[in-house]
Amino acid sequence: MLQRMAIEEFTKEPKIAYFSMEIGIKNDIKTYSGGLGVLAGDTIKSAADLRLPMIAVTLLTKKGYFKQELDIFGRQTELPDDWDPNIFMTPLKERAIVLIEKREVQIAPWLYVVASATGGKVPIIFLDTDLPENSPGDREITHRLYGGDSAYRFKQEIVLGIGGTRIIEELGFEIKKYHMNEGHSSLLTLELLKRYKKDIEEVWDERLVWDAEKVRSLCVFTTHTPVAAGHDRFPYDLVQRILYDTIPINVIQEFAGKEDLNMTLLGINLSNYINGVAKKHGEVSKVMFPGYVIHAITNGVHSFTWTCDSFKRLYDKFLPGWANEPEIFVRVGRIPDEEMWEAHMEAKRILIDYVNRETQAGMNYDTLTIGFARRATAYKRADLLFADQERLARTCEGRIQIIYAGKAHPRDETGKQLIQHIFEIRDRLKSKIKIAFIKNYNMDIALKLISGVDIWLNTPLRPYEASGTSGMKATHNGVPNFSVLDGWWIEGHIEGYTGWAIGPSPDVPADPARDADDLYYKLETMIIPAFYNEKKIWIRIMENAIGKNAYYFNTHRMMRLYVTEAYIR
Ligand SMILES: *Cc1c(COP(=O)(O)O)cnc(C)c1O
């Protein structure tokens, strides 16, 4: 689908500029790795549906994140995930230049337009340094998402934050707010400080020329990381070696920290609206950054993108208008039980056929199917379900089947071991419980999984799950969550009504050692019996997942909050 569109169509009115290191708009545009990028894509799609004046900026990452190969032991190898931007987007002739290690690096923009059925359109500018004018090393800056060392990452962040800001000005955009989706784009604040310097003659204190207030009035910062160690930091010797053509280092230190350049600190010091991505995450962020006013806007997902075909048909029939007005899910009770169940079984058959084709797992349509798919990393505890294999085999034999998927970051050794551990248990429990691991988790596989399983499992170690979004996708397909009370689930959970909790309530201290016990207990005494013996109650819970969870945890509601809380100020 070629989009030969003139950029002039979009520069007529002032825009919100949404900056994100990754954007997941569709499976074949491989500029995303996981939750953060998919959230960015969903944000942009809802902005287009709601006809918001937005423009988005990201990197072109032509070699993608990586393609996951797994051997018979579950050992991961990472292959390049090349894709061809020419198929999807239009190169523009404008250029921006940034100085990196004193070299001029040229940046070219590509235009992709997210066009909604409502007539709304949001242009995405993909930044590309792979140009003959650049040195071979600089051509690679925009190749790999989250690849390379910290110097490579810092160069990418210069291109995104500083280059991105320059290019949208070059393209003729007037920007009324800059929204940083996580700290990777925070260097844009330095570019704005430079641009809006006060015009004072005879300065007696050089600090007076920097108009931080002006920059703050233009910036919104969203943090996604509930642990201090998770924030991007760069040592100042690296910064001084690589970054030129910006404001003096002592001024940067004032906003970004004395010891090293902390991208989150830089972003929050130069924004007048800062938010976490769930209520709990907002609280956790306040403790991490005392003295700052930190709000919370709970994430959502794009309803139309994350609803499978059979449920789309069901909603079109009983809840017309749902896709651009997810509030209509409040009337989910209009859908007859049998039709709801049939729509679910259609999605389930598609998933089970796919899993059996991919893995020869021999799964069947009628067994209670548990899904778990997300980044393979320690805090997500993908193997919590196997804490007591004896008990699992004894009480759940033949009653459940489990489908896994997820990539580990190339340098995350514990994450890689988690995948191997799942393979090991899969082989060990083979005769009792069917377990499958689908390789190369991506947006297409995600849609099959979140719509085709019977329950969606999530077992993060509290409070590390800032929000989580895959569970919200599941609820759009009537799939209830079974999850630790962290992130969004604290807000979406009503026990036995919208789904089930694992472990203690969020107001009491976490007790990770007992989470597995609680998981087994609920599985044995509530979930398995309800699924096999109380179909009416089960379908009521599916209905509540839609009417109480999907109704609220969508990006239409989320974007309306960003507009009223953050953008219009
Ligand atoms: C939604 C999504 C995620 C995020 O999953 P969480 O459970 O929120 O971590 C990751 N990867 C892909 C491909 C997704 O579609």
The ligand as an SDF file (V2000), in Angstrom:
LIG
                    3D

 15 15  0  0  0  0  0  0  0  0999 V2000
    0.9240   -6.3680   23.6670 C   0  0  0  0  0  0  0  0  0  0  0  0
    2.2470   -6.9220   23.3360 C   0  0  0  0  0  0  0  0  0  0  0  0
    3.2680   -6.9620   24.2990 C   0  0  0  0  0  0  0  0  0  0  0  0
    3.0520   -6.4740   25.7200 C   0  0  0  0  0  0  0  0  0  0  0  0
    2.6940   -7.5480   26.5700 O   0  0  0  0  0  0  0  0  0  0  0  0
    2.6720   -7.3760   28.1560 P   0  0  0  0  0  0  0  0  0  0  0  0
    2.0240   -8.5660   28.6730 O   0  0  0  0  0  0  0  0  0  0  0  0
    1.9130   -6.1270   28.4340 O   0  0  0  0  0  0  0  0  0  0  0  0
    4.0790   -7.2650   28.5820 O   0  0  0  0  0  0  0  0  0  0  0  0
    4.4870   -7.4910   23.9470 C   0  0  0  0  0  0  0  0  0  0  0  0
    4.7190   -7.9690   22.7030 N   0  0  0  0  0  0  0  0  0  0  0  0
    3.7720   -7.9470   21.7400 C   0  0  0  0  0  0  0  0  0  0  0  0
    4.0870   -8.4790   20.3900 C   0  0  0  0  0  0  0  0  0  0  0  0
    2.5040   -7.4280   22.0280 C   0  0  0  0  0  0  0  0  0  0  0  0
    1.5680   -7.4100   21.0650 O   0  0  0  0  0  0  0  0  0  0  0  0
  1  2  1  0
  2  3  1  0
  2 14  2  0
  3  4  1  0
  3 10  2  0
  4  5  1  0
  5  6  1  0
  6  7  2  0
  6  8  1  0
  6  9  1  0
 10 11  1  0
 11 12  2  0
 12 13  1  0
 12 14  1  0
 14 15  1  0
M  END
$$$$
